[in-house]
Amino acid sequence: MELVQFGCEDWLNVWEKSATLDIAQSTIEALSLEEILSFEPDGGKAFMAKLMKEQFSYGWIEGSPAFKTEVAKLYQRVPEDNILSTNGATGANFLSILGLVGQGDHVIAQYPSYQQLYDWPKTLGAQVDYWQIKEENGWLPAIDELRQMVKPTTKLICLNNAAQPTGAIMTPSFLSEVIEIARSVDAYLLCDEVYLPLDEETDYAPIADLYEKGISTNSISKTYSVPGIRVGWIATQDRNLCYEFRKIRDYTMISTGVFDDAVASLVLKHREKVLARARQIVKGNLAILKDWVEQEPLVSMIFPKAVSVSFLKFEELPPNKTEEFAIQLLKETGVLIIPGNRFDLPGYARIGYCTDEKTLREGLRKLSEFLRAYQK
């Protein structure tokens, strides 16, 4: 088994601690424990008093009843027993693909998207065909191309909704066509759904509610602003499939831990307050980003619909210079972005605009200045 280097994660591992102005992250500005506790009527005193006396055993293996109850509220058709806690959405994707894919299986993956969704099945020996996203289509792939790609032997179709790194959203009507194609060959649909659209106008639904063989993976890292608690989950209507994932889970992680489970449950319990905060950050910062793009002739963007990830196009930067530019930008200004070649899309960059407002404004200002200096 030989894994391909994970492009964006490798970039962050090497460079993120060098940044003084980090506008690369796709998390909505992270919450502190103090802020999380403030959502409780008593400021979290009872929660902490209980936790202080809690034995730090393995805890609930698949996630506590409180955790499963809160996660199940996010779905219409997934029972609590079909929720499995994982080590982030990355762990959820890892388990799901490992449970479904083997040597010689046929997999179709939205590409490029989150790299794990196509390189991990390939590592397991699957034949992976890329369902290409298209900038001219708002970064969505074409349904007709999926119809041509699918085979009677297709085992799994991997999606990312909203998508990394573009923020593109597949609506329920779009997904209904994907489901029709998947159902025609009895294929599973795995969808990484960590980026939840936060505006009320966007039509959105999790794949686990839409399709009997749909698998939703998610976490509290992105939209829920708590990446430091490594908790995610798998949700599916298929009880037998859930049982298969349980078996693999026992070989890989045992439990997510007492503290992590407790804090994750508290965050999801107060999800309306958490999401209200997130909406305010997204709305305000997206306006700043749009204003900057519209005034900066050296860039352009298909703007995201209230998700925390955005993808910037450099209008005059040679695509083969994307990574060199990003490294030089960081070294000379302290501004961190992720070059698009790390997503197999050179000539672009991921901008994490949901950091604090001061960092965003200063980071964009310095990016503009450096673009001009680099062009000379």
Secondary structure as UniProt FT lines:
FT   HELIX           7..15
FT   HELIX           16..18
FT   STRAND          21..22
FT   HELIX           33..38
FT   TURN            41..44
FT   HELIX           45..53
FT   TURN            61..62
FT   HELIX           65..72
FT   TURN            73..74
FT   HELIX           80..82
FT   STRAND          83..86
FT   HELIX           88..100
FT   TURN            103..104
FT   STRAND          106..111
FT   HELIX           116..123
FT   TURN            124..125
FT   STRAND          127..134
FT   HELIX           135..137
FT   TURN            138..139
FT   STRAND          140..141
FT   HELIX           143..149
FT   TURN            152..153
FT   STRAND          154..160
FT   TURN            164..166
FT   HELIX           172..184
FT   TURN            185..186
FT   STRAND          188..192
FT   TURN            200..201
FT   HELIX           207..210
FT   TURN            212..213
FT   STRAND          214..219
FT   TURN            223..224
FT   TURN            227..228
FT   STRAND          232..236
FT   HELIX           239..252
FT   HELIX           258..269
FT   HELIX           271..295
FT   TURN            297..298
FT   STRAND          299..301
FT   STRAND          310..314
FT   HELIX           319..321
FT   HELIX           322..333
FT   STRAND          335..336
FT   STRAND          338..339
FT   HELIX           340..343
FT   TURN            346..347
FT   STRAND          348..351
FT   TURN            353..354
FT   HELIX           357..375
//
